[in-house]
Amino acid sequence: MPTVLLIEDETALGMIVRDSLEVRGFTVLYASEGIEGLALFRQHRPDIIVADVMMPQMDGFTLAEHIRQDNPDVPIMFLTARSQTADVVRGFELGGNDYLKKPFSLDELIVRINALLRRKPSPQPTATPLLTIGRYQFDPSKQKLLLGGQVMLLSHREAELLRRLYEQRNQVLERSAVLMELWGDDSFFNGRSLDVFITKLRRHLRDDPQIQIINIRGIGYKLIV
């Protein structure tokens, strides 16, 4: 059965969630703060992480940064009472896959966990020649963007998104198709996450003013080179 790493500093809530997951057949590793949670992640390699954001010693966002350095694909869900747009965006920028606001329904939590577990990470691309994007050279297999002597390391999802934009360059890349392929569904929160990654790619490519990633409202994006 899937192993869930649950990190929640409210002990009473943590025990309720743990018991509910175990009753439904999940194996649960429980930690009450971020440093302990990171140690459990590195020791056991769980299938999914469910983490509170506001915790002592190491908060959930910092924990996600450390996890993403080790594993770009394991699903991360944040639990938090913080629902401001800036907090949601930051969570997705750091590699989070879902965001559940407290108080929440246990049934909704379990549905979301199962949805994340059904998603399959995109296969790593095989070695390919460098792709030319304006003044840039893009290495999809090594997830690198090159400009002169500068090397920018991309995340797995950034590289996959840029590769799809390149393959459809000067044509519309449909938003719904990207969400289904890279995120597993086209929910509102995943759509916000996609917007964040598009913004990051625009920043990476800003040194060539001839390159644009434009938004085709209601349809998707177009890489113009």
JOGI-V413521 format. One record per residue. N is the residue number from 0. RES is the residue in three letters. PSI is psi in radians with two decimals (999 if undefined). Layout:
{{N:RES:PSI} {N:RES:PSI}}
//
This chain:
{{0:MET:2.70} {1:PRO:2.56} {2:THR:2.18} {3:VAL:2.23} {4:LEU:1.97} {5:LEU:2.16} {6:ILE:1.93} {7:GLU:2.15} {8:ASP:-0.22} {9:GLU:1.77} {10:THR:-0.76} {11:ALA:-0.79} {12:LEU:-0.72} {13:GLY:-0.72} {14:MET:-0.68} {15:ILE:-0.81} {16:VAL:-0.76} {17:ARG:-0.84} {18:ASP:-0.71} {19:SER:-0.70} {20:LEU:-0.74} {21:GLU:-0.65} {22:VAL:-0.55} {23:ARG:0.18} {24:GLY:0.00} {25:PHE:2.60} {26:THR:2.25} {27:VAL:2.23} {28:LEU:2.25} {29:TYR:2.35} {30:ALA:2.59} {31:SER:-0.05} {32:GLU:2.89} {33:GLY:-0.69} {34:ILE:-0.77} {35:GLU:-0.69} {36:GLY:-0.71} {37:LEU:-0.69} {38:ALA:-0.73} {39:LEU:-0.67} {40:PHE:-0.82} {41:ARG:-0.49} {42:GLN:-0.67} {43:HIS:-0.29} {44:ARG:1.17} {45:PRO:2.94} {46:ASP:-0.40} {47:ILE:2.61} {48:ILE:2.28} {49:VAL:1.97} {50:ALA:2.36} {51:ASP:2.70} {52:VAL:-0.88} {53:MET:1.79} {54:MET:2.70} {55:PRO:2.77} {56:GLN:-0.97} {57:MET:2.06} {58:ASP:3.01} {59:GLY:-0.61} {60:PHE:-0.77} {61:THR:-0.71} {62:LEU:-0.78} {63:ALA:-0.67} {64:GLU:-0.79} {65:HIS:-0.74} {66:ILE:-0.73} {67:ARG:-0.44} {68:GLN:-0.52} {69:ASP:-0.64} {70:ASN:1.96} {71:PRO:-0.15} {72:ASP:-0.42} {73:VAL:2.29} {74:PRO:2.43} {75:ILE:2.18} {76:MET:2.29} {77:PHE:2.41} {78:LEU:2.21} {79:THR:2.67} {80:ALA:-0.13} {81:ARG:2.10} {82:SER:0.22} {83:GLN:2.58} {84:THR:-0.72} {85:ALA:-0.67} {86:ASP:-0.73} {87:VAL:-0.81} {88:VAL:-0.76} {89:ARG:-0.71} {90:GLY:-0.74} {91:PHE:-0.64} {92:GLU:-0.58} {93:LEU:0.03} {94:GLY:0.15} {95:GLY:2.64} {96:ASN:-0.36} {97:ASP:2.84} {98:TYR:1.99} {99:LEU:2.12} {100:LYS:2.38} {101:LYS:2.55} {102:PRO:2.66} {103:PHE:2.82} {104:SER:2.36} {105:LEU:-0.63} {106:ASP:-0.73} {107:GLU:-0.72} {108:LEU:-0.80} {109:ILE:-0.68} {110:VAL:-0.75} {111:ARG:-0.69} {112:ILE:-0.83} {113:ASN:-0.65} {114:ALA:-0.73} {115:LEU:-0.66} {116:LEU:-0.45} {117:ARG:-0.31} {118:ARG:2.40} {119:LYS:2.28} {120:PRO:2.51} {121:SER:2.45} {122:PRO:2.52} {123:GLN:2.33} {124:PRO:2.53} {125:THR:2.89} {126:ALA:2.29} {127:THR:2.77} {128:PRO:2.79} {129:LEU:2.43} {130:LEU:2.38} {131:THR:2.13} {132:ILE:1.67} {133:GLY:-2.17} {134:ARG:-0.10} {135:TYR:2.70} {136:GLN:2.31} {137:PHE:2.19} {138:ASP:1.68} {139:PRO:-0.64} {140:SER:-0.58} {141:LYS:-0.01} {142:GLN:0.85} {143:LYS:2.52} {144:LEU:2.18} {145:LEU:2.39} {146:LEU:1.87} {147:GLY:-2.17} {148:GLY:0.05} {149:GLN:2.46} {150:VAL:2.14} {151:MET:2.19} {152:LEU:2.19} {153:LEU:2.67} {154:SER:2.89} {155:HIS:-0.79} {156:ARG:-0.65} {157:GLU:-0.79} {158:ALA:-0.74} {159:GLU:-0.69} {160:LEU:-0.77} {161:LEU:-0.66} {162:ARG:-0.75} {163:ARG:-0.69} {164:LEU:-0.71} {165:TYR:-0.76} {166:GLU:-0.48} {167:GLN:0.36} {168:ARG:2.45} {169:ASN:0.23} {170:GLN:2.91} {171:VAL:2.23} {172:LEU:2.04} {173:GLU:2.29} {174:ARG:-0.80} {175:SER:-0.66} {176:ALA:-0.74} {177:VAL:-0.77} {178:LEU:-0.74} {179:MET:-0.67} {180:GLU:-0.72} {181:LEU:-0.48} {182:TRP:-0.33} {183:GLY:-0.33} {184:ASP:2.96} {185:ASP:0.77} {186:SER:2.91} {187:PHE:-0.83} {188:PHE:-0.67} {189:ASN:-0.61} {190:GLY:-0.71} {191:ARG:-0.68} {192:SER:-0.75} {193:LEU:-0.74} {194:ASP:-0.70} {195:VAL:-0.77} {196:PHE:-0.61} {197:ILE:-0.76} {198:THR:-0.73} {199:LYS:-0.72} {200:LEU:-0.67} {201:ARG:-0.71} {202:ARG:-0.72} {203:HIS:-0.57} {204:LEU:0.16} {205:ARG:-0.26} {206:ASP:-0.07} {207:ASP:1.77} {208:PRO:-0.22} {209:GLN:-0.28} {210:ILE:2.31} {211:GLN:2.51} {212:ILE:1.86} {213:ILE:2.61} {214:ASN:2.12} {215:ILE:1.73} {216:ARG:2.24} {217:GLY:-0.07} {218:ILE:-0.95} {219:GLY:-2.49} {220:TYR:2.72} {221:LYS:2.20} {222:LEU:2.05} {223:ILE:2.13} {224:VAL:999}}
//
